[in-house]
Amino acid sequence: MDINLFRILVTVAGLLSFFAIAVWAWGKPAQKGFDEAAMQPINDDDLPHGQAGSEK
């Protein structure tokens, strides 16, 4: 195996990994978890001042 074949294999593996992560991120099963994470800062607004973050 020469260096060019190794470079091709690494490039193809990286491209396939990218597409796999993209499909996972935009898939329906992951959507619920991402929606909950996106709403977390808004849902924490009902806490009294000083409990949600660090005090100065």
C-alpha distance matrix in Angstrom:
0.0 3.8 6.8 8.2 6.4 7.1 10.5 11.2 10.8 13.0 15.4 15.9 16.5 18.9 20.7 21.2 22.5 24.9 26.2 26.7 28.7 30.7 31.7 32.7 34.7 36.6 37.1 40.6 40.2 39.2 42.0 44.8 43.2 42.6 46.1 47.6 45.6 46.9 50.5 50.5 51.9 54.6 55.5 56.0 58.7 61.5 61.1 63.7 62.8 61.1 59.5 56.5 55.2 55.8 59.2 59.9
3.8 0.0 3.8 5.6 5.7 6.6 9.0 10.4 11.2 12.8 14.7 16.0 17.0 18.8 20.5 21.7 23.0 24.9 26.5 27.4 29.1 30.9 32.2 33.4 35.1 37.0 37.9 41.5 41.2 39.9 42.6 45.5 43.8 42.9 46.4 48.0 45.8 46.8 50.5 50.6 51.7 54.4 55.6 56.0 58.6 61.5 61.1 63.6 62.5 60.8 59.4 56.4 54.8 55.3 58.7 59.1
6.8 3.8 0.0 3.8 5.5 5.1 6.2 8.7 9.9 10.6 12.3 14.3 15.3 16.5 18.4 20.0 21.0 22.6 24.6 25.7 27.0 28.7 30.4 31.6 32.9 34.9 36.1 39.7 39.5 38.0 40.5 43.4 41.6 40.5 44.0 45.5 43.2 44.1 47.8 47.8 48.8 51.6 52.9 53.1 55.6 58.6 58.2 60.6 59.4 57.7 56.4 53.4 51.7 52.1 55.4 55.8
8.2 5.6 3.8 0.0 3.8 5.3 5.0 6.2 8.7 9.9 10.5 12.3 14.2 15.3 16.5 18.4 19.9 21.1 22.7 24.3 25.8 27.1 28.8 30.3 31.6 33.2 34.5 38.2 38.4 36.9 39.2 42.3 40.8 39.5 42.9 44.7 42.6 43.2 47.0 47.3 48.2 50.8 52.2 52.7 55.1 58.1 58.0 60.5 59.3 57.8 56.6 53.4 51.9 52.5 55.8 56.2
6.4 5.7 5.5 3.8 0.0 3.8 5.4 5.1 6.2 8.7 9.9 10.6 12.2 14.2 15.4 16.5 18.3 20.0 21.3 22.5 24.4 25.8 27.1 28.6 30.3 31.9 32.8 36.4 36.4 35.3 37.8 40.8 39.4 38.4 41.8 43.6 41.7 42.5 46.2 46.5 47.8 50.3 51.5 52.2 54.7 57.6 57.5 60.2 59.2 57.7 56.3 53.1 51.8 52.6 56.0 56.7
7.1 6.6 5.1 5.3 3.8 0.0 3.8 5.4 5.1 6.2 8.6 10.0 10.5 12.3 14.3 15.4 16.4 18.3 20.2 21.0 22.5 24.4 25.9 26.9 28.5 30.5 31.4 35.0 34.7 33.4 36.0 38.9 37.2 36.3 39.8 41.4 39.3 40.3 43.9 44.0 45.3 47.9 49.1 49.5 52.1 55.0 54.7 57.3 56.3 54.7 53.3 50.2 48.8 49.4 52.9 53.5
10.5 9.0 6.2 5.0 5.4 3.8 0.0 3.8 5.5 5.2 6.1 8.6 9.9 10.6 12.3 14.3 15.3 16.5 18.5 19.9 21.2 22.6 24.5 25.8 26.9 28.8 30.2 33.9 33.9 32.2 34.6 37.6 36.0 34.7 38.1 39.9 37.6 38.4 42.1 42.3 43.3 45.9 47.3 47.8 50.2 53.2 53.1 55.6 54.4 52.9 51.7 48.5 47.0 47.7 51.1 51.6
11.2 10.4 8.7 6.2 5.1 5.4 3.8 0.0 3.8 5.5 5.1 6.1 8.5 9.9 10.6 12.2 14.1 15.3 16.7 18.3 20.0 21.2 22.6 24.3 25.8 27.3 28.4 32.1 32.4 31.1 33.3 36.5 35.3 34.0 37.3 39.3 37.4 38.0 41.7 42.2 43.4 45.8 47.1 47.9 50.3 53.3 53.4 56.0 55.1 53.8 52.4 49.1 47.9 48.8 52.3 52.9
10.8 11.2 9.9 8.7 6.2 5.1 5.5 3.8 0.0 3.8 5.4 5.2 6.0 8.5 9.9 10.5 12.1 14.2 15.5 16.3 18.3 20.0 21.1 22.4 24.2 26.0 26.7 30.3 30.2 29.1 31.7 34.6 33.3 32.4 35.8 37.6 35.8 36.7 40.3 40.7 42.1 44.6 45.7 46.4 49.1 51.8 51.9 54.6 53.9 52.5 50.9 47.7 46.6 47.6 51.2 52.0
13.0 12.8 10.6 9.9 8.7 6.2 5.2 5.5 3.8 0.0 3.8 5.5 5.1 6.1 8.6 9.9 10.4 12.2 14.4 15.2 16.4 18.3 20.0 21.0 22.4 24.5 25.6 29.2 29.0 27.4 29.9 32.8 31.2 30.1 33.6 35.2 33.2 34.1 37.8 38.0 39.2 41.8 43.0 43.5 46.1 49.0 48.9 51.5 50.6 49.2 47.7 44.5 43.2 44.1 47.6 48.4
15.4 14.7 12.3 10.5 9.9 8.6 6.1 5.1 5.4 3.8 0.0 3.8 5.5 5.1 6.2 8.6 9.8 10.6 12.5 14.2 15.5 16.6 18.5 20.0 21.1 22.8 24.2 28.0 28.2 26.6 28.8 31.9 30.6 29.1 32.5 34.4 32.4 32.9 36.7 37.2 38.3 40.7 42.1 42.9 45.2 48.2 48.3 51.0 50.0 48.8 47.5 44.1 42.9 44.0 47.4 48.1
15.9 16.0 14.3 12.3 10.6 10.0 8.6 6.1 5.2 5.5 3.8 0.0 3.8 5.4 5.1 6.1 8.5 9.8 10.7 12.2 14.3 15.4 16.6 18.3 19.9 21.3 22.3 26.0 26.3 25.2 27.4 30.6 29.6 28.4 31.7 33.7 32.1 32.7 36.4 37.1 38.5 40.7 41.9 43.0 45.4 48.3 48.6 51.4 50.7 49.7 48.1 44.7 43.8 45.2 48.7 49.6
16.5 17.0 15.3 14.2 12.2 10.5 9.9 8.5 6.0 5.1 5.5 3.8 0.0 3.8 5.5 5.2 6.1 8.6 10.0 10.5 12.3 14.2 15.4 16.4 18.2 20.2 20.9 24.5 24.3 23.1 25.7 28.6 27.3 26.4 29.9 31.6 29.9 30.9 34.5 34.9 36.5 38.9 39.8 40.7 43.4 46.1 46.2 49.1 48.5 47.3 45.6 42.3 41.4 42.7 46.3 47.4
18.9 18.8 16.5 15.3 14.2 12.3 10.6 9.9 8.5 6.1 5.1 5.4 3.8 0.0 3.8 5.5 5.0 6.2 8.7 9.8 10.6 12.3 14.3 15.3 16.4 18.5 19.9 23.5 23.5 21.7 24.0 27.1 25.6 24.3 27.7 29.5 27.5 28.3 32.0 32.4 33.7 36.1 37.3 38.1 40.6 43.5 43.6 46.4 45.6 44.4 42.9 39.6 38.6 39.8 43.3 44.3
20.7 20.5 18.4 16.5 15.4 14.3 12.3 10.6 9.9 8.6 6.2 5.1 5.5 3.8 0.0 3.8 5.4 5.1 6.3 8.6 10.0 10.6 12.4 14.3 15.4 16.7 18.2 22.0 22.5 21.0 23.0 26.3 25.3 23.8 27.0 29.2 27.5 27.9 31.5 32.4 33.8 35.9 37.2 38.3 40.7 43.6 44.0 46.9 46.2 45.3 43.8 40.3 39.5 41.0 44.6 45.6
21.2 21.7 20.0 18.4 16.5 15.4 14.3 12.2 10.5 9.9 8.6 6.1 5.2 5.5 3.8 0.0 3.8 5.4 5.2 6.1 8.7 9.9 10.6 12.3 14.2 15.6 16.3 19.9 20.2 19.2 21.5 24.7 23.8 22.8 26.0 28.1 26.8 27.6 31.1 31.9 33.7 35.7 36.7 38.0 40.5 43.2 43.7 46.7 46.4 45.5 43.7 40.3 39.8 41.5 45.1 46.4
22.5 23.0 21.0 19.9 18.3 16.4 15.3 14.1 12.1 10.4 9.8 8.5 6.1 5.0 5.4 3.8 0.0 3.8 5.5 5.1 6.2 8.6 10.0 10.6 12.2 14.4 15.3 18.8 18.6 17.1 19.6 22.6 21.2 20.3 23.8 25.5 24.0 25.0 28.5 29.0 30.8 33.0 33.9 35.0 37.6 40.3 40.6 43.6 43.1 42.1 40.3 37.0 36.4 38.0 41.6 43.0
24.9 24.9 22.6 21.1 20.0 18.3 16.5 15.3 14.2 12.2 10.6 9.8 8.6 6.2 5.1 5.4 3.8 0.0 3.8 5.5 5.3 6.2 8.7 10.0 10.5 12.4 14.1 17.8 18.2 16.3 18.2 21.4 20.3 18.7 22.0 24.1 22.4 22.9 26.5 27.4 28.8 30.9 32.2 33.3 35.7 38.5 39.0 41.9 41.4 40.6 39.0 35.5 34.9 36.6 40.1 41.3
26.2 26.5 24.6 22.7 21.3 20.2 18.5 16.7 15.5 14.4 12.5 10.7 10.0 8.7 6.3 5.2 5.5 3.8 0.0 3.8 5.5 5.0 6.1 8.5 9.8 10.7 11.9 15.7 16.5 15.3 17.0 20.5 20.0 18.6 21.5 24.0 22.8 23.2 26.7 27.9 29.6 31.3 32.5 34.0 36.4 39.1 39.9 43.0 42.7 42.2 40.4 36.9 36.6 38.6 42.1 43.5
26.7 27.4 25.7 24.3 22.5 21.0 19.9 18.3 16.3 15.2 14.2 12.2 10.5 9.8 8.6 6.1 5.1 5.5 3.8 0.0 3.8 5.5 5.2 6.2 8.6 10.2 10.5 14.1 14.1 13.1 15.5 18.6 18.0 17.2 20.4 22.4 21.5 22.4 25.7 26.7 28.8 30.6 31.3 32.9 35.5 37.9 38.6 41.8 41.8 41.1 39.1 35.7 35.6 37.7 41.3 42.9
28.7 29.1 27.0 25.8 24.4 22.5 21.2 20.0 18.3 16.4 15.5 14.3 12.3 10.6 10.0 8.7 6.2 5.3 5.5 3.8 0.0 3.8 5.5 5.0 6.0 8.6 9.8 13.3 13.1 11.2 13.5 16.5 15.3 14.2 17.6 19.5 18.2 19.1 22.6 23.3 25.3 27.3 28.1 29.4 32.1 34.6 35.2 38.3 38.1 37.5 35.5 32.1 31.9 33.9 37.6 39.1
30.7 30.9 28.7 27.1 25.8 24.4 22.6 21.2 20.0 18.3 16.6 15.4 14.2 12.3 10.6 9.9 8.6 6.2 5.0 5.5 3.8 0.0 3.8 5.4 5.1 6.2 8.4 12.1 13.0 11.1 12.5 16.0 15.4 13.7 16.6 19.2 18.1 18.2 21.7 23.1 24.8 26.4 27.6 29.2 31.5 34.2 35.1 38.3 38.1 37.7 36.0 32.4 32.3 34.5 38.1 39.5
31.7 32.2 30.4 28.8 27.1 25.9 24.5 22.6 21.1 20.0 18.5 16.6 15.4 14.3 12.4 10.6 10.0 8.7 6.1 5.2 5.5 3.8 0.0 3.8 5.5 5.4 5.8 9.6 10.7 9.9 11.5 14.9 15.1 14.1 16.7 19.2 18.8 19.3 22.4 24.0 26.1 27.4 28.2 30.2 32.6 35.0 36.1 39.4 39.6 39.4 37.4 33.8 34.2 36.6 40.2 41.9
32.7 33.4 31.6 30.3 28.6 26.9 25.8 24.3 22.4 21.0 20.0 18.3 16.4 15.3 14.3 12.3 10.6 10.0 8.5 6.2 5.0 5.4 3.8 0.0 3.8 5.6 5.2 8.4 8.2 7.0 9.5 12.5 12.1 11.6 14.6 16.6 16.2 17.3 20.3 21.4 23.9 25.4 25.8 27.7 30.3 32.5 33.4 36.8 37.1 36.8 34.6 31.1 31.6 34.0 37.6 39.6
34.7 35.1 32.9 31.6 30.3 28.5 26.9 25.8 24.2 22.4 21.1 19.9 18.2 16.4 15.4 14.2 12.2 10.5 9.8 8.6 6.0 5.1 5.5 3.8 0.0 3.8 5.7 8.5 8.9 6.3 7.7 11.0 10.4 8.9 11.9 14.2 13.4 14.0 17.2 18.5 20.7 22.2 23.0 24.8 27.3 29.7 30.6 33.9 34.1 33.8 31.9 28.3 28.6 31.2 34.7 36.5
36.6 37.0 34.9 33.2 31.9 30.5 28.8 27.3 26.0 24.5 22.8 21.3 20.2 18.5 16.7 15.6 14.4 12.4 10.7 10.2 8.6 6.2 5.4 5.6 3.8 0.0 3.8 6.7 8.7 7.1 7.0 10.8 11.5 9.8 11.8 14.8 14.7 14.6 17.5 19.5 21.7 22.5 23.5 25.7 27.9 30.2 31.7 35.0 35.3 35.5 33.5 29.9 30.5 33.3 36.7 38.5
37.1 37.9 36.1 34.5 32.8 31.4 30.2 28.4 26.7 25.6 24.2 22.3 20.9 19.9 18.2 16.3 15.3 14.1 11.9 10.5 9.8 8.4 5.8 5.2 5.7 3.8 0.0 3.8 5.7 5.8 6.6 9.9 11.1 10.7 12.5 15.1 15.7 16.2 18.7 20.6 23.2 23.9 24.3 26.8 29.1 31.1 32.5 36.1 36.7 36.9 34.6 31.2 32.1 35.0 38.4 40.5
40.6 41.5 39.7 38.2 36.4 35.0 33.9 32.1 30.3 29.2 28.0 26.0 24.5 23.5 22.0 19.9 18.8 17.8 15.7 14.1 13.3 12.1 9.6 8.4 8.5 6.7 3.8 0.0 3.8 5.6 5.2 7.6 9.9 10.2 11.1 13.5 15.0 15.6 17.4 19.5 22.4 22.7 22.6 25.4 27.8 29.4 31.0 34.7 35.6 36.1 33.7 30.4 31.7 34.8 38.2 40.5
40.2 41.2 39.5 38.4 36.4 34.7 33.9 32.4 30.2 29.0 28.2 26.3 24.3 23.5 22.5 20.2 18.6 18.2 16.5 14.1 13.1 13.0 10.7 8.2 8.9 8.7 5.7 3.8 0.0 3.8 5.6 6.6 8.0 9.6 11.1 12.5 14.0 15.5 17.1 18.5 21.8 22.4 21.9 24.4 27.2 28.6 29.8 33.5 34.6 34.8 32.1 29.0 30.4 33.4 36.8 39.4
39.2 39.9 38.0 36.9 35.3 33.4 32.2 31.1 29.1 27.4 26.6 25.2 23.1 21.7 21.0 19.2 17.1 16.3 15.3 13.1 11.2 11.1 9.9 7.0 6.3 7.1 5.8 5.6 3.8 0.0 3.8 5.6 5.6 6.4 8.8 10.4 11.0 12.5 14.7 15.9 19.0 20.0 19.8 22.0 24.8 26.5 27.6 31.2 32.0 32.0 29.5 26.2 27.3 30.2 33.7 36.1
42.0 42.6 40.5 39.2 37.8 36.0 34.6 33.3 31.7 29.9 28.8 27.4 25.7 24.0 23.0 21.5 19.6 18.2 17.0 15.5 13.5 12.5 11.5 9.5 7.7 7.0 6.6 5.2 5.6 3.8 0.0 3.8 5.6 5.2 6.1 8.7 9.9 10.4 12.4 14.4 17.3 17.7 17.8 20.4 22.8 24.6 26.1 29.7 30.6 31.0 28.7 25.3 26.6 29.7 33.1 35.4
44.8 45.5 43.4 42.3 40.8 38.9 37.6 36.5 34.6 32.8 31.9 30.6 28.6 27.1 26.3 24.7 22.6 21.4 20.5 18.6 16.5 16.0 14.9 12.5 11.0 10.8 9.9 7.6 6.6 5.6 3.8 0.0 3.8 5.5 5.1 6.3 8.7 9.9 10.8 12.5 15.8 16.1 15.4 18.2 20.7 22.1 23.6 27.3 28.5 29.0 26.4 23.3 25.0 28.3 31.6 34.2
43.2 43.8 41.6 40.8 39.4 37.2 36.0 35.3 33.3 31.2 30.6 29.6 27.3 25.6 25.3 23.8 21.2 20.3 20.0 18.0 15.3 15.4 15.1 12.1 10.4 11.5 11.1 9.9 8.0 5.6 5.6 3.8 0.0 3.8 5.4 5.2 6.3 8.6 10.1 10.7 14.1 15.2 14.6 16.6 19.6 21.2 22.1 25.8 26.7 26.8 24.1 21.0 22.4 25.5 28.9 31.5
42.6 42.9 40.5 39.5 38.4 36.3 34.7 34.0 32.4 30.1 29.1 28.4 26.4 24.3 23.8 22.8 20.3 18.7 18.6 17.2 14.2 13.7 14.1 11.6 8.9 9.8 10.7 10.2 9.6 6.4 5.2 5.5 3.8 0.0 3.8 5.4 5.1 6.1 8.7 10.0 12.7 13.9 14.2 16.2 18.8 20.9 22.1 25.5 26.0 26.2 24.0 20.5 21.6 24.6 28.0 30.3
46.1 46.4 44.0 42.9 41.8 39.8 38.1 37.3 35.8 33.6 32.5 31.7 29.9 27.7 27.0 26.0 23.8 22.0 21.5 20.4 17.6 16.6 16.7 14.6 11.9 11.8 12.5 11.1 11.1 8.8 6.1 5.1 5.4 3.8 0.0 3.8 5.4 5.1 6.3 8.7 11.5 11.6 11.9 14.6 16.8 18.7 20.4 23.9 24.7 25.4 23.3 19.9 21.4 24.8 27.9 30.2
47.6 48.0 45.5 44.7 43.6 41.4 39.9 39.3 37.6 35.2 34.4 33.7 31.6 29.5 29.2 28.1 25.5 24.1 24.0 22.4 19.5 19.2 19.2 16.6 14.2 14.8 15.1 13.5 12.5 10.4 8.7 6.3 5.2 5.4 3.8 0.0 3.8 5.4 5.2 6.2 9.7 10.2 9.5 11.9 14.6 16.2 17.5 21.2 22.2 22.8 20.3 17.1 19.0 22.4 25.5 28.2
45.6 45.8 43.2 42.6 41.7 39.3 37.6 37.4 35.8 33.2 32.4 32.1 29.9 27.5 27.5 26.8 24.0 22.4 22.8 21.5 18.2 18.1 18.8 16.2 13.4 14.7 15.7 15.0 14.0 11.0 9.9 8.7 6.3 5.1 5.4 3.8 0.0 3.8 5.5 5.2 8.1 9.9 10.0 11.4 14.2 16.5 17.2 20.6 21.1 21.2 19.0 15.5 16.7 19.9 23.2 25.6
46.9 46.8 44.1 43.2 42.5 40.3 38.4 38.0 36.7 34.1 32.9 32.7 30.9 28.3 27.9 27.6 25.0 22.9 23.2 22.4 19.1 18.2 19.3 17.3 14.0 14.6 16.2 15.6 15.5 12.5 10.4 9.9 8.6 6.1 5.1 5.4 3.8 0.0 3.8 5.6 7.2 8.2 9.6 11.5 13.4 16.1 17.4 20.6 20.8 21.4 19.7 16.1 17.2 20.4 23.4 25.6
50.5 50.5 47.8 47.0 46.2 43.9 42.1 41.7 40.3 37.8 36.7 36.4 34.5 32.0 31.5 31.1 28.5 26.5 26.7 25.7 22.6 21.7 22.4 20.3 17.2 17.5 18.7 17.4 17.1 14.7 12.4 10.8 10.1 8.7 6.3 5.2 5.5 3.8 0.0 3.8 5.7 5.4 6.1 8.8 10.5 12.8 14.6 17.9 18.6 19.7 17.9 14.5 16.3 19.9 22.6 25.0
50.5 50.6 47.8 47.3 46.5 44.0 42.3 42.2 40.7 38.0 37.2 37.1 34.9 32.4 32.4 31.9 29.0 27.4 27.9 26.7 23.3 23.1 24.0 21.4 18.5 19.5 20.6 19.5 18.5 15.9 14.4 12.5 10.7 10.0 8.7 6.2 5.2 5.6 3.8 0.0 3.8 5.4 5.1 6.3 9.1 11.3 12.1 15.5 16.2 16.7 14.6 11.2 13.1 16.7 19.5 22.2
51.9 51.7 48.8 48.2 47.8 45.3 43.3 43.4 42.1 39.2 38.3 38.5 36.5 33.7 33.8 33.7 30.8 28.8 29.6 28.8 25.3 24.8 26.1 23.9 20.7 21.7 23.2 22.4 21.8 19.0 17.3 15.8 14.1 12.7 11.5 9.7 8.1 7.2 5.7 3.8 0.0 3.8 5.5 5.3 6.9 10.1 10.9 13.7 13.7 14.4 13.0 9.4 10.8 14.4 16.9 19.3
54.6 54.4 51.6 50.8 50.3 47.9 45.9 45.8 44.6 41.8 40.7 40.7 38.9 36.1 35.9 35.7 33.0 30.9 31.3 30.6 27.3 26.4 27.4 25.4 22.2 22.5 23.9 22.7 22.4 20.0 17.7 16.1 15.2 13.9 11.6 10.2 9.9 8.2 5.4 5.4 3.8 0.0 3.8 5.4 5.6 8.5 10.6 13.5 14.0 15.6 14.4 11.2 13.3 16.9 19.0 21.3
55.5 55.6 52.9 52.2 51.5 49.1 47.3 47.1 45.7 43.0 42.1 41.9 39.8 37.3 37.2 36.7 33.9 32.2 32.5 31.3 28.1 27.6 28.2 25.8 23.0 23.5 24.3 22.6 21.9 19.8 17.8 15.4 14.6 14.2 11.9 9.5 10.0 9.6 6.1 5.1 5.5 3.8 0.0 3.8 5.5 6.8 8.8 12.3 13.8 15.3 13.3 10.6 13.5 17.2 19.3 22.1
56.0 56.0 53.1 52.7 52.2 49.5 47.8 47.9 46.4 43.5 42.9 43.0 40.7 38.1 38.3 38.0 35.0 33.3 34.0 32.9 29.4 29.2 30.2 27.7 24.8 25.7 26.8 25.4 24.4 22.0 20.4 18.2 16.6 16.2 14.6 11.9 11.4 11.5 8.8 6.3 5.3 5.4 3.8 0.0 3.8 5.5 5.9 9.3 10.4 11.6 9.6 6.8 9.8 13.6 15.6 18.6
58.7 58.6 55.6 55.1 54.7 52.1 50.2 50.3 49.1 46.1 45.2 45.4 43.4 40.6 40.7 40.5 37.6 35.7 36.4 35.5 32.1 31.5 32.6 30.3 27.3 27.9 29.1 27.8 27.2 24.8 22.8 20.7 19.6 18.8 16.8 14.6 14.2 13.4 10.5 9.1 6.9 5.6 5.5 3.8 0.0 3.8 5.5 8.0 8.8 11.1 10.2 8.0 10.7 14.2 15.5 18.0
61.5 61.5 58.6 58.1 57.6 55.0 53.2 53.3 51.8 49.0 48.2 48.3 46.1 43.5 43.6 43.2 40.3 38.5 39.1 37.9 34.6 34.2 35.0 32.5 29.7 30.2 31.1 29.4 28.6 26.5 24.6 22.1 21.2 20.9 18.7 16.2 16.5 16.1 12.8 11.3 10.1 8.5 6.8 5.5 3.8 0.0 3.8 6.5 8.9 11.5 10.2 9.2 12.6 15.9 16.8 19.6
61.1 61.1 58.2 58.0 57.5 54.7 53.1 53.4 51.9 48.9 48.3 48.6 46.2 43.6 44.0 43.7 40.6 39.0 39.9 38.6 35.2 35.1 36.1 33.4 30.6 31.7 32.5 31.0 29.8 27.6 26.1 23.6 22.1 22.1 20.4 17.5 17.2 17.4 14.6 12.1 10.9 10.6 8.8 5.9 5.5 3.8 0.0 3.8 6.5 8.3 6.5 6.4 9.9 13.0 13.7 16.9
63.7 63.6 60.6 60.5 60.2 57.3 55.6 56.0 54.6 51.5 51.0 51.4 49.1 46.4 46.9 46.7 43.6 41.9 43.0 41.8 38.3 38.3 39.4 36.8 33.9 35.0 36.1 34.7 33.5 31.2 29.7 27.3 25.8 25.5 23.9 21.2 20.6 20.6 17.9 15.5 13.7 13.5 12.3 9.3 8.0 6.5 3.8 0.0 3.8 6.3 6.0 7.5 10.2 12.4 12.1 15.0
62.8 62.5 59.4 59.3 59.2 56.3 54.4 55.1 53.9 50.6 50.0 50.7 48.5 45.6 46.2 46.4 43.1 41.4 42.7 41.8 38.1 38.1 39.6 37.1 34.1 35.3 36.7 35.6 34.6 32.0 30.6 28.5 26.7 26.0 24.7 22.2 21.1 20.8 18.6 16.2 13.7 14.0 13.8 10.4 8.8 8.9 6.5 3.8 0.0 3.8 5.7 6.9 8.2 9.8 9.0 11.5
61.1 60.8 57.7 57.8 57.7 54.7 52.9 53.8 52.5 49.2 48.8 49.7 47.3 44.4 45.3 45.5 42.1 40.6 42.2 41.1 37.5 37.7 39.4 36.8 33.8 35.5 36.9 36.1 34.8 32.0 31.0 29.0 26.8 26.2 25.4 22.8 21.2 21.4 19.7 16.7 14.4 15.6 15.3 11.6 11.1 11.5 8.3 6.3 3.8 0.0 3.8 5.8 5.9 6.6 5.8 8.9
59.5 59.4 56.4 56.6 56.3 53.3 51.7 52.4 50.9 47.7 47.5 48.1 45.6 42.9 43.8 43.7 40.3 39.0 40.4 39.1 35.5 36.0 37.4 34.6 31.9 33.5 34.6 33.7 32.1 29.5 28.7 26.4 24.1 24.0 23.3 20.3 19.0 19.7 17.9 14.6 13.0 14.4 13.3 9.6 10.2 10.2 6.5 6.0 5.7 3.8 0.0 3.8 5.7 7.5 8.2 11.8
56.5 56.4 53.4 53.4 53.1 50.2 48.5 49.1 47.7 44.5 44.1 44.7 42.3 39.6 40.3 40.3 37.0 35.5 36.9 35.7 32.1 32.4 33.8 31.1 28.3 29.9 31.2 30.4 29.0 26.2 25.3 23.3 21.0 20.5 19.9 17.1 15.5 16.1 14.5 11.2 9.4 11.2 10.6 6.8 8.0 9.2 6.4 7.5 6.9 5.8 3.8 0.0 3.8 7.2 9.2 12.5
55.2 54.8 51.7 51.9 51.8 48.8 47.0 47.9 46.6 43.2 42.9 43.8 41.4 38.6 39.5 39.8 36.4 34.9 36.6 35.6 31.9 32.3 34.2 31.6 28.6 30.5 32.1 31.7 30.4 27.3 26.6 25.0 22.4 21.6 21.4 19.0 16.7 17.2 16.3 13.1 10.8 13.3 13.5 9.8 10.7 12.6 9.9 10.2 8.2 5.9 5.7 3.8 0.0 3.8 6.5 9.5
55.8 55.3 52.1 52.5 52.6 49.4 47.7 48.8 47.6 44.1 44.0 45.2 42.7 39.8 41.0 41.5 38.0 36.6 38.6 37.7 33.9 34.5 36.6 34.0 31.2 33.3 35.0 34.8 33.4 30.2 29.7 28.3 25.5 24.6 24.8 22.4 19.9 20.4 19.9 16.7 14.4 16.9 17.2 13.6 14.2 15.9 13.0 12.4 9.8 6.6 7.5 7.2 3.8 0.0 3.8 6.6
59.2 58.7 55.4 55.8 56.0 52.9 51.1 52.3 51.2 47.6 47.4 48.7 46.3 43.3 44.6 45.1 41.6 40.1 42.1 41.3 37.6 38.1 40.2 37.6 34.7 36.7 38.4 38.2 36.8 33.7 33.1 31.6 28.9 28.0 27.9 25.5 23.2 23.4 22.6 19.5 16.9 19.0 19.3 15.6 15.5 16.8 13.7 12.1 9.0 5.8 8.2 9.2 6.5 3.8 0.0 3.8
59.9 59.1 55.8 56.2 56.7 53.5 51.6 52.9 52.0 48.4 48.1 49.6 47.4 44.3 45.6 46.4 43.0 41.3 43.5 42.9 39.1 39.5 41.9 39.6 36.5 38.5 40.5 40.5 39.4 36.1 35.4 34.2 31.5 30.3 30.2 28.2 25.6 25.6 25.0 22.2 19.3 21.3 22.1 18.6 18.0 19.6 16.9 15.0 11.5 8.9 11.8 12.5 9.5 6.6 3.8 0.0
